[in-house]
């Protein structure tokens, strides 16, 4: 800029001189026109000559000035072009006077505003602190003439305090006599987008290198260009031995490779799971994926081949398959694999037999000795029975203590029966475990394909039905037949009816009076459940109660009976019609509930009935399943003021040692003993039961009394209370209320026995 101003001043001065010369020339040519100057210029020739000589330097100067003017114009044009070029490139052009520190910049888009370099490094205050050592190092190397150019990439802060990646390049263009740098010029280019691209490419490169999958890149002629470390880890060898090699798959011939290339031309993608040998000769399960890479013109430049080693995945799949298809405790094929294999056999139409069995009373072993010992027993049993299987047969654990044997290729009754007997005998052989000798039995149901079913589901259902009937005989096997199926269908219908009946309140309570045997007065009653259906009428308790016990519906039915009985008794007590106890049966499943006492408390509180009016009847078999636990539960109930009665006494196996520990109030003599009183042995049996009860200070109730002779004998044996058709059949709530009213009318001073 200083040079341009000087030129301008010189140019203006020369113009003034030129103007003076032109004025003199005009004056000299017009002297004859003025009278006063004629004497002076009467002879103008010498004067003109003198003037030309005198002004010749100025003429030369004028010519030179014109040339300078043209040069200045060209310089300005060049400067304009240079500035446009720099602006167009986006670069910042800088010129650094190293001695003075003065810096001139063109296209300073970072607004550095630093006219002088105060430090060894220009723009030091704007450079990221982490990048200053690198810039300083590169400058020193260039000043020491160890590099032809200064070049450094660093982060530079703009006037908005935002960092940009820049590429700074420069060169020393002037030195003093001692070769010290005097002047340096260069450019600063924004490479932020290039740096982002570079970082992205580096990230991709690191990802490719760290991938566990092997990656090989081929050119358009299928020659290997590069590969990642995983390729060498999987296949072995060194990188150099693979470069420029033809694409191949160890273990596959050239024809297969041509098929792959042909498929790629059509689909641009190829993928398949293969078995490929590595350099150690090991066959690896590899999933090979090949994709084309095209340039912007759509031409194929490369092929990327990914080799995914499936070895670990196959191991995991195998383990998962075992977990999902093998029983954890016994190692046998499980229910899932059972259905899969049986379905295949059915589809093949192969004759086969299915034997399904479970262990009788296995729950007692788990409850008494613990689940760990129970699991060990199942494992030992599986090993024992698996040895009895034929080579073509498969033994399964379906769940819990239920097992299945599929005998392939036979429907011979004798062969199947022989195996069933062997299994039952092997199961019944005692197991010695943890200082215990355990004896278990089983029940087996047998079906044949296709006679008893054509699908795994039907076969298993029918085998379960046969096993259910075999259980009634104990340690037995049964082949399925149509009558069993009819019974199973009927059982299912009743189960569904009960479910609907609970929802629609079809269960009602009947009451059978309990009478004092000597006075004939009412002392209480037993609540009996009846199932009244809209379409099938009354269903006998002997039919639906065993099914309810098996399905667990007995728990809800029992609570319905208890709730309705408490509600009725509360009403009769409030009316002054009743002051005794109502006996309600407690099923084995109810008795085993952990919150039994809480459930009973809730029902009593709901109906506002004192516990004095309630008696619970528990069967002998229920308490003998786990006597110690039964004693604990019974004490909890007794402490609430609830009376307890043992029902069906004499039909089980209770010992006197336990009987005297039970907190009982009443002992009920089963109807079977009452019916047998016609014989001397029968009378002696009842006499023994009554004597035991009296010795234990228990009240005795005889149930099922129907004849006067039975009544007379019971009086002789000192039985206190009787119940049966001799006095009354079970009555509905309305009928029993009328019965109570009639009892009150005939005996107004009646005081019921506690």
Secondary structure, DSSP 8 states (H G I E B T S, - for coil): -HHHHHHHHHHHHHHHHHHHHHHHHHHHTTGGG-TTTTTTTTTHHHHHHHHHHHHHHHHHHHHHHHHHHHHHHHHHHHHHHHHHHHHHHT-EEEEEETTT-BEEEES-TT----SB--SSSTTGGGB-HHHHHHHHHHHHHHHTTSSSSEEEEEEEE-TTS-EEEEEEEEEEEEE-TT--EEEEEEEEEE-HHHHHHHHHHHHHHHHHHH-SSEEEEEETTSBEEEE-HHHHHHH-S-HHHHTT-B---TT--HHHHHHHHHHHHHHSEEEEEEEEE-TTS-EEEEEEEEEEEE-TTS-EEEEEEEEEE-HHHHHHHHHHHHHHHB-TTT--B-HHHHHHHHHHHHHHT--EEEEEEEETTHHHHHHHH-HHHHHHHHHHHHHHHHTTS-TT-EEEEEETTEEEEEEET---HHHHHHHHHHHHHHHHS-EEETTEEE---EEEEEEEETTT-SSHHHHHHHHHHHHHHHHHHSS-EEE--HHHHHHHHHHHHHHHHHHHHHHHT-EEEEEEEEEETTT--EEEEEEEEEEEETTTEEE-HHHHHHHHHHHTTHHHHHHHHHHHHHHHHHHHHHTTS--SEEEEEE-HHHHT-TTHHHHHHHHHHHHT--GGGEEEEEEHHHHHSSHHHHHHHHHHHHTTT-EEEEEEETSS---HHHHTTS--SEEEE-HHHHHGGGSHHHHHHHHHHHHHHHHTT-EEEEE---SHHHHHHHHHTT--EEESTTT---B-HHHHHHHHHHHHHH-TT-----
